[in-house]
Amino acid sequence: MSDNPLLSRLEGIDSRFEEVSTLISDPAVIADRQRYVKLTKEYRDLEKLTQATSSYRKALDSISEARAILAEEADEEMRELAKEDLEEAQAALPRMEEEIKLLLIPADPDDSKNCIVEIRGGTGGDEAALFAGDLFRMYQKFAEKKGWQLAVSSMSEGAVGGFKEIIFTLTGEGVYGVMKYESGVHRVQRVPATETQGRVHTSAATVAVLPEAEEFEVEIHEGEIKWDTFRSGGAGGQNVNKVESGVRLRYNWKNPVTGIVEEILIECTETRDQPKNKERALSRLRSFIYNKEHQKYLDDIASKRRTMVSTGDRSAKIRTYNFPQGRMTDHRINYTVYNLDSFINGDIEECIDRLIVAENAEKLKASEL
């Protein structure tokens, strides 16, 4: 086993796991929130890796023992049992090795986070707003299936329905690691409801998926934030007209890359409670700044890869929804299905799973594992 290249990559994993296990129970570490969060994430990753490694070592031991029995044992019944053990362990080995290789690749540090999703109608006017509404409902139904919580932060409705823009937060386990594959331009081809000649039109909507930043990850000088309050629009009875529950923040932020000061404007009308709206507006501000500062990391990933699977490039056309043909095509992996009705109703997991497999294949190739 000493000449096993995979096992040589795993040296020191067990000792590091024990070290991290001790650290996360240390009161001094618990008091340091940033360090504690980082170590608990490392603990979860190492736990999966040590369990997979343990199973792999047991399979290698089973192979060695079975071969020894076949070389030395004369009893036919014992030899038959050894053959079965050998075949079973050898069949399991490639799957185990693949799992370990993937676990050895450093995970995106944001994958475990919640996310903020922004959908905006693009080219196509009213039809683009209607399509943005369809995308929102698609994600809403997908979130229900995954058991995630969805909270709308702000929206601007289209003239004939749908949304010019809608921003919402998804909360759950590993949300960003799944939803990041949805960032980009989504194109739709169909006959708009307003079309009298029955002609197929092409419209588009952009989707941006941002990891939700933790408080300690972004430095904000809250005293420099300018707050305005206003009455929320839309349905909601007398409260909407009488209570200024909507909030608007303005914050001047200096881009560390360009050195240019940008004014960030964020509105939140999600609840009828002004303090809650302020809290959620601050969360969006943190995530906006974090995403801007994190963009260099994303750009580095894109430059190192042959293809773009989950770089978060908002200008890339990632998917086409063709209603006349009932077809959905994901252009990043040349994946096409003819169950568009089901897909637009939230059955998008298989497509995302294929994107994850494609990205993992890229990572394995890049890491030379």
Secondary structure, 3 states (H helix, E strand, C coil): CCCCHHHHHCCCHHHHHHHHHHHCCCHHHHHCHHHHHHHHHHHHHHHHHHHHHHHHHHHHHHHHHHHHHHHHCCCHHHHHHHHHHHHHHHHHHHHHHHHHHHHHCCCCCCCCCCEEEEEEECCCCHHHHHHHHHHHHHHHHHHHHHCCEEEEEEEEECCCCCEEEEEEEEECCCHHHHHHHHCEEEEEEECCCCCCCCCCEEEEEEEEEEECCCHHHCCCCHHHCEEEEECCCCCCCHHHHHCCCEEEEEEEEECCCCCCEEEEEEEECCCCCHHHHHHHHHHHHHHHHHHHHHHHHHHHHHHHCCCCCCCCCCCCEEEEEECCCCEEEECCCCEEECCHHHHHCCCCHHHHHHHHHHHHHHHHHHHCC
